[in-house]
Amino acid sequence: MKQLIFALLFVFGSIGLNANDANYIEPQEVQVGDILKIGDTDAPRYKYINFPRANFIIKRGGVVNYKGLPGNKVVVTSVKEKMDGTLIVKIRKADGGRFFGSHWEVSADLKGALQTGELIEN
């Protein structure tokens, strides 16, 4: 009886681990030209999207405002895989504007950003 219960728990546990979230896309599926959207974060800064520090934004004449980022559509301009297997993408705003009014392009750790919701499928 214990073996049957253990086997059932193993089967249902395996099924739960393989289930994909409907909003999650695989990092390998993202290509140059794909459009993603910047999501909202609970932290004061984004962890996986490498936005420049505040002093660099201000030096280039921009305004540091992270509240205006969620919902912005971005276009993937390049996808590169690092030696450790991390996928790094460079993104630009889809409307042609600049991030914070100062930077045309930023990079992001694709897998981390997709899993945390910092980048979401459009």
C-alpha positions as a Markdown table, in Angstrom:
| # | Residue | x | y | z |
|---|---|---|---|---|
| 1 | Met | 0.0 | 0.0 | 0.0 |
| 2 | Lys | 2.9 | 2.4 | 0.9 |
| 3 | Gln | 4.5 | 1.7 | -2.5 |
| 4 | Leu | 1.3 | 2.5 | -4.4 |
| 5 | Ile | 0.9 | 5.8 | -2.6 |
| 6 | Phe | 4.6 | 6.6 | -3.2 |
| 7 | Ala | 4.3 | 5.8 | -6.9 |
| 8 | Leu | 1.2 | 8.0 | -7.2 |
| 9 | Leu | 2.9 | 10.9 | -5.5 |
| 10 | Phe | 5.9 | 10.5 | -7.8 |
| 11 | Val | 3.7 | 10.5 | -10.9 |
| 12 | Phe | 1.7 | 13.5 | -9.9 |
| 13 | Gly | 4.8 | 15.4 | -8.8 |
| 14 | Ser | 6.5 | 14.7 | -12.1 |
| 15 | Ile | 3.4 | 16.0 | -14.0 |
| 16 | Gly | 3.4 | 19.2 | -11.9 |
| 17 | Leu | 7.1 | 19.8 | -12.6 |
| 18 | Asn | 6.6 | 19.5 | -16.4 |
| 19 | Ala | 3.6 | 21.8 | -16.6 |
| 20 | Asn | 4.3 | 25.2 | -18.3 |
| 21 | Asp | 2.7 | 28.5 | -17.4 |
| 22 | Ala | 0.5 | 29.8 | -20.3 |
| 23 | Asn | 2.3 | 33.2 | -20.3 |
| 24 | Tyr | 5.8 | 31.7 | -20.2 |
| 25 | Ile | 7.7 | 31.3 | -23.5 |
| 26 | Glu | 10.8 | 29.3 | -23.8 |
| 27 | Pro | 14.0 | 31.4 | -24.2 |
| 28 | Gln | 15.1 | 29.4 | -27.2 |
| 29 | Glu | 12.0 | 30.5 | -29.1 |
| 30 | Val | 12.8 | 34.2 | -28.9 |
| 31 | Gln | 14.4 | 35.5 | -32.1 |
| 32 | Val | 15.5 | 38.9 | -33.4 |
| 33 | Gly | 12.5 | 40.9 | -34.3 |
| 34 | Asp | 10.2 | 39.4 | -31.7 |
| 35 | Ile | 8.1 | 41.9 | -29.7 |
| 36 | Leu | 7.9 | 41.5 | -25.9 |
| 37 | Lys | 6.4 | 43.7 | -23.2 |
| 38 | Ile | 8.1 | 45.0 | -20.1 |
| 39 | Gly | 6.3 | 43.7 | -17.0 |
| 40 | Asp | 5.9 | 45.1 | -13.5 |
| 41 | Thr | 8.4 | 44.2 | -10.7 |
| 42 | Asp | 7.9 | 44.2 | -7.0 |
| 43 | Ala | 11.4 | 45.4 | -6.4 |
| 44 | Pro | 12.4 | 49.0 | -6.8 |
| 45 | Arg | 14.7 | 48.0 | -9.7 |
| 46 | Tyr | 14.7 | 45.4 | -12.4 |
| 47 | Lys | 17.0 | 42.5 | -11.7 |
| 48 | Tyr | 17.3 | 40.8 | -15.1 |
| 49 | Ile | 16.9 | 43.8 | -17.4 |
| 50 | Asn | 20.1 | 45.8 | -17.2 |
| 51 | Phe | 18.9 | 49.3 | -17.1 |
| 52 | Pro | 21.7 | 51.9 | -16.6 |
| 53 | Arg | 22.3 | 53.3 | -13.2 |
| 54 | Ala | 20.6 | 56.6 | -12.3 |
| 55 | Asn | 23.8 | 58.7 | -12.6 |
| 56 | Phe | 24.4 | 57.5 | -16.2 |
| 57 | Ile | 20.8 | 58.3 | -17.1 |
| 58 | Ile | 21.0 | 61.8 | -15.6 |
| 59 | Lys | 24.4 | 62.5 | -17.2 |
| 60 | Arg | 22.9 | 61.8 | -20.6 |
| 61 | Gly | 19.9 | 64.1 | -20.0 |
| 62 | Gly | 17.3 | 61.5 | -19.1 |
| 63 | Val | 14.8 | 61.2 | -16.3 |
| 64 | Val | 14.9 | 58.3 | -13.9 |
| 65 | Asn | 11.3 | 57.0 | -13.8 |
| 66 | Tyr | 10.8 | 53.2 | -13.4 |
| 67 | Lys | 7.1 | 53.6 | -13.0 |
| 68 | Gly | 6.7 | 54.4 | -16.7 |
| 69 | Leu | 8.3 | 51.2 | -17.9 |
| 70 | Pro | 5.6 | 48.5 | -17.4 |
| 71 | Gly | 3.5 | 48.0 | -20.5 |
| 72 | Asn | 6.1 | 49.3 | -22.9 |
| 73 | Lys | 6.6 | 47.1 | -25.9 |
| 74 | Val | 10.2 | 46.2 | -26.9 |
| 75 | Val | 11.8 | 44.6 | -29.9 |
| 76 | Val | 14.6 | 42.0 | -29.6 |
| 77 | Thr | 17.6 | 43.3 | -31.6 |
| 78 | Ser | 20.1 | 40.6 | -30.8 |
| 79 | Val | 20.3 | 37.2 | -29.1 |
| 80 | Lys | 23.6 | 35.9 | -27.8 |
| 81 | Glu | 24.4 | 32.8 | -25.7 |
| 82 | Lys | 27.2 | 33.2 | -23.2 |
| 83 | Met | 29.7 | 30.4 | -22.4 |
| 84 | Asp | 27.7 | 29.4 | -19.3 |
| 85 | Gly | 24.5 | 29.0 | -21.4 |
| 86 | Thr | 22.9 | 32.3 | -20.4 |
| 87 | Leu | 20.9 | 33.9 | -23.2 |
| 88 | Ile | 21.5 | 37.7 | -23.4 |
| 89 | Val | 19.2 | 39.7 | -25.5 |
| 90 | Lys | 19.4 | 43.4 | -26.5 |
| 91 | Ile | 16.1 | 45.2 | -26.6 |
| 92 | Arg | 14.8 | 48.5 | -28.0 |
| 93 | Lys | 11.5 | 50.3 | -27.5 |
| 94 | Ala | 9.1 | 49.3 | -30.2 |
| 95 | Asp | 7.9 | 52.9 | -30.7 |
| 96 | Gly | 11.4 | 54.0 | -31.5 |
| 97 | Gly | 11.8 | 56.1 | -28.4 |
| 98 | Arg | 14.6 | 55.9 | -25.8 |
| 99 | Phe | 14.5 | 54.3 | -22.3 |
| 100 | Phe | 14.3 | 57.2 | -19.8 |
| 101 | Gly | 14.9 | 59.6 | -22.7 |
| 102 | Ser | 18.6 | 58.7 | -22.8 |
| 103 | His | 19.3 | 55.1 | -23.9 |
| 104 | Trp | 18.3 | 53.5 | -27.1 |
| 105 | Glu | 19.1 | 49.9 | -26.2 |
| 106 | Val | 19.5 | 47.8 | -23.0 |
| 107 | Ser | 20.4 | 44.2 | -22.4 |
| 108 | Ala | 18.6 | 41.5 | -20.4 |
| 109 | Asp | 19.1 | 38.0 | -19.1 |
| 110 | Leu | 16.3 | 36.4 | -21.1 |
| 111 | Lys | 15.5 | 33.4 | -19.0 |
| 112 | Gly | 15.5 | 35.2 | -15.7 |
| 113 | Ala | 13.5 | 38.1 | -17.1 |
| 114 | Leu | 10.8 | 35.8 | -18.6 |
| 115 | Gln | 10.5 | 33.7 | -15.4 |
| 116 | Thr | 10.2 | 36.7 | -13.1 |
| 117 | Gly | 7.8 | 38.5 | -15.4 |
| 118 | Glu | 10.1 | 41.4 | -16.1 |
| 119 | Leu | 9.6 | 40.6 | -19.8 |
| 120 | Ile | 6.4 | 39.0 | -20.9 |
| 121 | Glu | 5.0 | 37.8 | -24.2 |
| 122 | Asn | 3.1 | 40.5 | -26.1 |
